[in-house]
Structure formats: C-alpha cells, structure tokens
Amino acid sequence: MKHSTLKTPKKADVVIAGAGFVGLALGAALQRAGLDVAICDPALSKKPPDDPRASALVAGAKNLMEAIGAWDLAAPEAEAITRMEISDARLEEVTRPVMLTFAGAEDETSYVVPNTAIRAALFEAAKAAGVSLIPQAVASYEAGRARVVAKLADDSQISAALLVAAEGANSPLRKFAKVRMQGWRYDQIAIVTTVKLEHPHEGVAIQHFFEGGPFALLPMKDNHASVIWSERKIEAQRLYALPDAEFRTALQERAGWRFGEISLAAPRAMRPLELRVAKSFVSERLALVGDAAHVTHPLAGQGLNIGLRDVAALAESMADAARLGGDIGASDVLTRYESWRRFDTMTMLAATDSLLKLFTLPGAPARLLRDAGLGVVERIPAAKAAITKAAAGLSGDVPRLLRGEAL
C-alpha cells in the first residue's frame, strides 16, 4: 500500500501534513470537490505497521466514507452494532445486570471496522481521487497574506492557499504555530486487543463500568470482538505484562460470560489516556484537524468520529468558498470552520470526561445514584433517541458529508 508521486508539486490549493485517517479523508473529500490537494507524510514511503485495534464508526462517519468513495472498500470487514448494553459492574459479581441499552434506527447504525481496513480504504479513496501523495514531512511553513509556503524535510517547498495539520496528538505544525494545548492526563492506560468469542455476539456491544475504568467489547466479523480495556496505570502495566494465559483469565473476569469463553486472537497494545484540546483550531493559513486539535478518552468511542466531523466541516467551508470564487484559506473560512467545530468538540469532551468521573467514583452511594440515573434514561425513549442521534453525528448543524451528500 506504499504510494507516492514521482515529483513534489510546487503549487497546490491545499497541503495536508499527515496521512492518517483524518488527513486521507480530508484529502479525498477536497480533491473530489475540485481542489488540488497534496498530502505529505514520510510514512507514505513505508508499509503501514500492523495495528491490532478496531474503531467504531458512527453513522455520520460511515456516510462521509460513502461520500468520498471509501466505504465500499471497508464494508466487507465492517460489523454492524445492533445493540449496546451498559452495566455498572464489580469484578466479584457473577452476573452483570444491564442498566441501559441503545439500539438506534437503521440510518443511525454504527460499525466496527479494523483500523487496517479503514486506513486502506481511505488511502485508496485519496489515491483514486487524484491526491498527490508526498513521502516527506512538512518541517515548517511561512504564512503570507495570500498564500502559505510549506517547507518539506527534503528542502522542497509547496505553495498553497491553506496548510492543514493532521499529524496527530503531537503535531509538529501545531507546535511550530505556537498553538497551545490545554487539558490533562488520566491516571489510566487503555489496553486494546482482539478476542474470539465462544457464543455468537449477534452484533451486541457491551460496556462494563468498573472502578478502575470502562471495559468494552465491540463486535467484529467472524465472531471476533475488539477489546478496549481502561485501567489505572499501575494495574494496567501489571496486566499488560502478564503471560497470555493469565492475561486471558483477567480479561475473561472483566468480560463476564455474556458471550461464553473468550480466546486471544491478536497481540495486545496499550496507550496512556488523556484529554487535551487546542486553544485555537486555526492560525494564519493553518487549520488543525483530528488529534492535532483534540484528544479524548476512548470511553464513548468518539475519537476518530470527532476527527471526521472536523473533516466534514472544514471541507464544506472550503468547498463553499471555492464555489463562490473566494479564498479557501482566508480568515473568514477558517473562522467558520472553528465556530462550527469548537462547541460540538467541547461538548463531546466534557460529556465523556463527566461520564468517566461519574462511573469511577467509589462507594455504594455513588453506585446507587448512577444506577438510578441509568434507569431513568432507560425508561425515556425520547432521551435515548436524542443521545443516539448526537453520538451518530446527526444532530445540530450537520455538514453535507456527514449526511452522505457530495460537497
């Protein structure tokens, strides 16, 4: 899946630094809208690393992938979530009473897709659209009144109307622009892996909330499941280092027996958890998208989905400006993008953080309060419908791509 253009172009409408999910999706969307796009990333000269993780793509993200020609490539490996079951659990409990369930309408369905399949699909969509793929990092840039010059690691340069930072949480361009991040690290680490289930999952996802952190099993093809297991740092490091047999036993203890016996089906990986957001999503001739702009806890499975909402909003803002013959990197275009995205992003981050803190509060009184709240929501269909629609990215001012429409 390695690919690069033979020669770095001297000009483009847009330069995107970073060929991850968000950068590739944005590149495909903008190129299909008639803009000339160059994506720069040294990783384009290498085979993508093995990734044991999977991601839950909500309905809006799936619609976007359809609109940019990527979904048909990922669909064969996608498993629909037919139902979500949530419990407030303790390890010593044999049964895990389900306190809250979600089962949205067909057009609000989420899908679990291996990360390798998502990246391959987005890569092919960007390539098919005609995006220039440059295997070089953007080392720095110089912004002027009408253009920005992206300076690459091999000393070549590309002049563009806009530069987009999509290199992830440690974005060098964000740091170069002196855009500060604010937030905090959690005393948690996420362990991720894939397991094989004994009994059919039938598309059911489960999320158990333990005092150490949430534990999720997401359904995948061939009766496999993706595990996202958050624990306090010291305990997570101990668990991660266990031999396979002991690790499987600990995993089974947390998963319970809803799907029978589980067996390990992939290597494990882990990453520290944090919440961070950029003080600004834009600077002169620069836009931040995805993890370069915000990082969230995986509790709600919204990290990638929030990034794809950035893609939809920025692409529409730029495409509308281009359609009117305007400057796609002008301050009014960037202001529209930031205004569109900041409130939604901050709302999602705050909700995720509040849920995490609520469900990790120790003690019987806190648990009684949580369970009472979950029971109330379970009995109010309108509340559940509103939560489902918001999580799907289909509430409020929804960009065209998230509705599955072309720009």
N, C-alpha and C positions, 0 to 999 in steps of 0.2 A: 504494500500500500504506500510505498515511497513515491513521491512525485514532486517535481519542481520545474519551473520554467527554465529554459536554457539561458535566458538573459534577463537581468533585472531591468524593468522599465524605468525610464527617467521621470515619467509622469503617471499619475492615476487620479481618479476622483477621490478615492478613499484608500488609506493604508491601514490595515489591521495588524497589530502586533499580537501574535498568539494564535496557534492553530488548534486550540482545544475545542470543546463542543460549541461554546458561545461564539468564538471567533469564526469558526467554519460556518455556523448557521447564519451569522450576520453577513459574511461574505457572499454566501449563496443567495440570500434574500436581496441584497443590494445589487448584485450582478444581474439577477433576473429582473430587477426593476429598471435596468438600463444604465446603471453606473459602472464605471471601470474600477475594479477592486483588486488590490494586491494584498495578500496575506503573507506576513513574514514570521518565520519561526525556524530556528535551527533544527527542531525535531522533524521537520519535513524531509530531511535527508536520511532519516533513520527509520527502522521498523518500529512501530508503536510497541511499548512494553506490554507484557501480559498484565491484565487488570482483573482481579477476582471479583470486583464489585459489579453491582447492577444498580440501575436508577429507576425510580417510579416516575413516569412521565404522565402528568395530569392531562386532562382533555385539551386545554389550551395549547400545551406544548406539542401534543400529538397533531393538533390542527395546523400548527406552524410547520411541523415537519412535512405534513402533506402539501402545504402551500409551496414549499421550496423544493419539492421533489425528492425528499429523503425518506418518507415514511414507508413506502413500498419496499425499500431496501432493508429496513429494520423490522418490519412487521412479521416476517417468518420466525423471529426469535422473541417476539413480544407476547407476554401473557397478561390477559385482562384481569384486573382485580374486580371480582364480582361482589365482594362484601368485606368490610373492615370490622374486626372485633377488638374492642378495647377493654382491658381489665386493669384494676388496681391490685397488684399481686404481692404475695410474700413467698419467698422460696420454700418455706416449710409447709405451704398449703398444697395439698394434693390436687384439688380442683381449683380452677381459676374462673370464678363467675364473670360472665361477660356483662359489663356495666353500660356499654354504649356501642351501637353498631351504625355503620353507614353503608348504604347501597344506593348510589346515585342512578339517575336516568342513563339510558344508553349513550346519550351525547355528552355525559359527564364522566364517562369511564376513564380510569387511569390504567396504565400498562406498565409492567415491569420488564425492562429490557437490559441485557448485559451491556456494560459500558463499551466493550469492544465492538458490539454491533452498532451502538449509537454513533460512535466515532467513525466507523467505516461508512455508515450511511451518509453522515454529514460530509465526510471527505469526498465521497463520490458525487454528492449533490453539488458541492462547491466546484469540483473539477468539471463536471458536466455543464455547469453554468458558464464556465469560461474564466473563473477567477485565476489570477496569476499567483502561483504558489512559490514563494521565495524562501530557500533554506538558510536564511540569515536572520539574526536578531536585530531588532531596532534598538540601537545603543543609546541614541539621544535624538533630540529634534530641535528645530528652531521655528518658532511660530511668528508669522508676519501678519500684516493686515488682511491679505487676500489669500495667502497660501501657507502651508506648513511644509517644511523640509524634513523628512525622516532620514536620519543618518544611520546606515546599517553597519554591522560589525566588520564587514569587509571593505569599509570606507566608501561604498557606493551610496547614492542618495536617490530618494524618490520625492518629487514634489506632488502635493495633494491638497485638496480643499479641507480634508479632515483626517486626523490621526485618531485611531481607536485603540485604547489599551485593553487587551483581553488576555493578558498573560497570567492571570490567576491572582491568588491572595497576596503574593509577594511582588506584585507588579513593579518592575524597574521603572517604567514610564511614569507611574503614579508618583514614585519617589523622586524622579527627575523633575516632575512638575511641582514638587513640594506640596502635594495634597496630602494632608494628614488623615490617618485613620483613628477612630475612637471606638472603644469597646473593651472587652476583657476576655481572658481565657477562663474556661471552666475547669474545675478540678475533676475532669473526666477525659477518658480516651475511648474512642469508638473502635471496636474490633469488628471487622467485616469478613465474611466468608460465604461459601455456598454449601448447602447440605442437600442430601437426598432424603425424601420422606417415605415412610412405610405406607401410609394411607393416602388416598387421593386428596389433594388440597382443594380441588374444585374452585380454584380462583380466590379462596379466602385468605386474607392477610390478617395477622394478629399482631397486637401491640400490648405487651405487658409492661406496666409501670412498676419498677422496683425502687427501693430507696437509693440504690446505687446508680440508677439511671434507667432509661427505657430500653426494652428489648423487642425487636421487631423481626417477624418472619414474613417475607414478601413472596408470593407465588411466582414461580418461573416455569418455563417449558419442561416437559418430561418429568413432571412431579418433583422438581427441584425447588429450592427456596433460597432467597437471599437473606442473610443474617446481618442485621445492624444492631450491634450489642454495645451499649454505652455503660461504662463502669467508672468508679472513682479510680484515679490514676494508679495508685499503688496496687489495687486489686486487679486492674486491667493488665498491668505489666506482669503480674504473677500468672494470671490466666493465660495470657498470650504465650508465655514461656513454657507452659505445660506440655508434656508429651501428648501425642494425638489421642491416645485412649482416655487420658484424664481430662483433656480439653473437651472431648466429645461428651463425657459424663457431665461435666459442668454445664455444657451447652444444653444437654437434654434436661437437666434440672431446671433451667430457666425457661426452656421452650414448653415444658409440660408434655402431656401425651395427647394433645388435640389431634395430631397427625401421626400418632404412633411413634415407633423408634426412628431416630434420625441417624444418618451416617455422613461423615465428612466427604465432600465432593470437590473441594478446591483448596488451595493454600489460603492461609489467613493473612490479613493485613491489619494495620492499625494506624490511627492518626489522632493527634490531640484535637480537642474541640474548643471552639471559640466563637464569639460574636463580635464582629467588627463592621463598621460602616465608614465610608469616606465622608469627610466633612463637605465635600462637593463632588458631584458626579461628572463635572465638566471643568475645563480650564480653556484658555485661549486656543482654539483649533484642536482641542483634545476632548474626547469623551471616554469615560470609564464604563465598562460593562462587566457583568458577571462577578466573579470573585474579586476582580480588581476593584470593584465598587463596594462589595458587601460580602460578608461571610456569616453563615448561620449554623446553628446546631442541626443535625440531621433528624431530630425528633419528628418533624412533620414531613420529611422527605421533600422539602421545597427548595433546596439549594440550587439545583440545575434549573428547576422551573422558574425561579425568580430571575435567573440569568437569561432565560429565553424570553421572559417578559421584557427585559431590557432590550433584547434584540428586536422584538416586535415594535416597541415604542420608538427606538432610535431609527430603525429602518423606515417606519412610516413618516416620521418627522422629516427625514432627509428626502424621501421619495416625493413627498408633497411639495417641498421646496424646489426640487429639481423640476417637477411638473410645471411649476409657475415660472421657471427660468431664474430662480433665485440662487443664492449662495448656500450650498448644502452644509457648509461649515461655519456659517455666520452665528453670531451670539444669540439671535432670536430662535434659531433652530435648536441650538443646544439648550437654551432656557426652556423651550417646550419639552424637550426630552427629559430634563431633570425634574421639571414640575410634574410631569406625567408619572415618573417613576419613584420619586422620593417618598411621597406619602404612602403609597402601596408597600414599598420596601420596608419602611419604618414600622408600619402596622404589622406586617408579617413577622418581622424580627422581634417586636415587642410581644406579640401573641405567643410565639414559640418560646421565648425566654420565660414568660409568665407561667406557661404550662409546665415547663421543666421545673421551675422553682416550686410550683404548687405540688407536683407529683413526687418530688423528692423530700418534702417536709416529713420528718419522722413523727411517730406517735399516733395513738388511736384517735384522738380528737381530730387531727388533720385528715386522717383517712375517712372518718365518718363524714366530714364536711365535703371532701372530694366526691365520695360515693353518692352523697345526696345530690350534689350538683350534676353529676353524670346522669343520675336517674331522672332528674328534671328535664335535661336536654333530650334524653332518650324518648321522653313522652311528649315532646313538642315537635311534630313533623315539620312545621314551618322553620323552626330554628335549625334543625338538621339539614333541611334543604338549603338554607342560606349559607351554612358552613360549607356544605359540599360545593356549592356554586363558587364561593370565594376561593376555596382551595383549588378548584379546577381552573382558576384564572379567567372566569367568565362573568365576573360581576364588575360593576362600575363602568368606567370608560374603557372598553375592551378594544385594543388595536386590531386592525383587519387581519393580520397574520394569525392571531390567536383565535379568530373566528373561522380560519381556514380560507380566507379570501386573499386574492393576489393584491399586491400593492398598486 
